[in-house]
Amino acid sequence: DYMIQKTPEYVEGNRKSVNFIVVAADWMADSATSGNFVLNPSILKDLKISIRMRSKAAKSSFGGGDAGHEHLLSCLVYCWTVLVSLPQLRDEDKKETATAANRFEVLMEEEEEEEMDENMFPSTPVPRPEPMPEVALTIEELKTADDRNDIILFLLNLDDLMGMVRTQYSVLSKNLLYHKSQSAPTPAMVEETIEGAVATNMLIQQVQQLEMELQQQHPHLTTPYRMLSTLVLPEMAQYLAYIVREHGDSTSS
């Protein structure tokens, strides 16, 4: 948002496209050379986090080696090499722009300096990424898209984990009925109940980890509704296209 907001309207490009951050970085560099732009250093922190997160997503359970992901990462790295060398706001200037800063920043302690990975944060300029063509996807491409395949993989893993919980508590229920039939004291079930709760908690943590990895790989999948729309809408669109095509054929005949 910072890069888009700071870039004037006369700078051409689709501001909703990842390609625009490259254009914005070039404009900032040109403007800084002429003394008309000074960088807020907080953007470098945000950019560093984005690069680390995207790099981590490439190693997640949901792949990350697709061309779109590689292009986004190359754009972020390019912006880093351009922006890191620009003049930055002084401390007194930062106070004037504090309203745009992270509202939780006051609660954060200054991070310790981490060793900079040369691959993620090059110390020398890198080639400018070529913009990816922005073309409308066909229904078949939507059905085989990486985000849809990863949603299916996520739901299959979720189903397996839910099956484990179901099995755990089915055994617990049968044991409870058995103990009751044998007039066994209720405390005999305490240990098994605790084991079931621990197993459930561990599986919930696994689901949360899978969810985080899915959102790192596909940031637009932030809610169950978006996941379902990505999963279902391509097939609905294909079915509607089939109806329209069949109706058109019958009308023309």
N, C-alpha and C positions, 0 to 999 in steps of 0.2 A: 504493500500500500504506500509506503514512504516513497519508493522510486516512482510510482505512478503519479502520486500527488505532487511531487516536486518537479515533474516534467511538464513543461507548458503544453497547452492545447495544440499549438501550431506544429508540434512534433508529430509527424505522421506515424501511423501504426495502429494495430488492433490492441487496445489496452487490456483486453481480456485474454490475450494470447501470451504464452510464456516467451515468445520471441520478443515481446516489447521490453522486457527487462534488459535485454542486450542493447536495444536502441536507447533506453533510458540511461544505462551506464555510459554509453558513448557520449550522449548529450552532457551528462554531468562532468565527464572528463574534459570535453571541449570548453564548457562554461567555466570550469575551474581554472583552465589555462589562461582564459581572458579575465580572470578575477571576479567572475559573476556568480560563483557557486562555492559554498563551503559545506562540507559533509558533516552531518550529525553522526558522531562515532557509534551511537547506539545501533545504527543499521548494520555495522560490521559484526556486532554481537549476534544480531538476528540472522544475518547471512551465514555466520559460522555455524549456528545451530541448525539452520536449514540444510547446509551441506553435510553436516554430520548425520542428520536424520535421514536424508536421502541416500547417503552411503550405507547406512545401517539397513535401510529398507531393501537394498540390493542383496543383502545376505539373509533376508527373512524367509519364513516358510512359504511366502507367496512370490518367490522369484525376484524380479526387479531388473532383469537383464534386457527388457524390451527396448525398442528404439526410442519410444517416447520418454521413458525414464532416463535413458542415457543422454538424450537431448536436454532434458530439464537439468540434469546434474552438470552437463557441460556448460550450460548457460549460467548457472549459479557460480561455478568455478571461474568462468570468464569475468563475471561481475565482481567477484572477490579481487582478482588480480588488477582490475581497473580501479575500484573504489579504495582499496587499501592504501594507495599512494596519493590520494587526494588530500588537500588541506582540510583540517577538521575544526569544528567549533571549539572555541576556548571555554573554560569553565564558566565564566560569567555569561556567555552566550547560551550555554546549555540550560540555564535557569529560565530563560525566556521561552524556550521550546519544551519545557517540562511537561506541559499538558499533553503533548503527543507521545510521551514516554509510556512504558508499561506501568499500569497503575499499581502493580505489585512490586515494582522495583525497590521501593523503600523497605520491603520485607526481605530482600535478597542480600546476602553477603557477597562481597566481591569474590568472584571465582579465582581460584589459583591458576596461574599461568600453566597451560597444558602444552605438552610437546606438540609442535605443529607438524602435521603429516604433509610432506611435500606433494604427495599425489592429490590430497584434498585441498590444500592451501598452497599452491605454487608460489615461489618467491620471484619468479620471472613471468613475463607476459605469456599468455597462451593464445593460440589461434582463435579468431572470432568465429563462433558457431554459425553455420549456415542455417537460415530460418527453415523450419519444416513447413512444407505446404499444408495449408488449412483447407482440407476437402471434406465434404459431407460423407459420412460413413454409410455404406449400404446395410441393409438388414442382415445379410449374411456376415458382414464384418462385425456388426454389433453382437451377433450371436456367438462369435468366436473371439470376442475381445478379451484382453487379459483380465480386465476387472471382473467380467462376468465369470470367467473360468475360476478366478480366485475366490469369488463369492461361493461358487459351488463347492470348491475345496474347503472353504471355511465351514459351510453348512454340513458337509459330510463329517468333518472333524467334530463339529458341535454335536451331531447325532451320535457319533461314537462315544463321546464323553457323557452325554445324557444317558446312553445305554448302560454305561458303567454305574452311574448313580442309581438308575432303575434296578439294576441287578443287585447292587449293594442293599437297597432297602427292601427288595423282594425277599432276600435271604433273611433280613432282619425281621420282616413281618412273619415269615414262616416260623422262625425261631421263637418269636413272641407267642404265636398260637401254640407251639409245642410246649413251651414252658407253662402256659396256662392250663393245657390239658394234663400236664403232670403235676399241677398245683405247686409249681416251683415258685420261690419268692421273686417278687418283681426286681429286686436289686441285681439278680442274675443277668438282667438285660442291660445294665448300665454300661458295662465294658463294650458290648457290641454297638450300643447307641453312640458312644463316644467315637468308636472306630468309624462308624458311618458318617458322623459329622466331620471328622478330620478328612476322610476321603473326599467328601463333598466339597469342603473348603479348598482342598488342593486342586480339584477339577475346575472349580470356579476361577482360581488363579490362572489355570492353563487357558481357559476361555478368554479371560481378560488379556492375556499375553497375545493370543491369536488375534484378538480384536485390534490391539494396538499395532501389531505388525501389518494387518490388513489396511488400517487407516494410514500408516506410514507409506505404504505402497500406493494407495489410492485415496488421497485426501478428501475426495468428494463423497466417499462412503462414510458419512458421519452419523447416519441414523438408519434404523431398520427399514424405514420407508424408502430411502434412497437405494438401499441394497435390493429390496424387493422390486423396485421399479427398474433397476438395471438388469435384474434377473428375468423379469416377466415381460416388460414392455416390448423387447425385440420380437418375441414369439407372438404377442398380441398384434403388433404391427404387421408381421408376416401373414397372420390369419386374416386381418382386415384387407391386406393387399390381395390375398387370394379371393376373398368375397367380391371385391371391386372388379377384379379381372374376370371372374366367372360371370358376374352380372353384366359386364360390358360385352363379353362374348355372346351371351344369350340374347342381349338386346340387339346386337348387330346382325345376328342370324334371324 
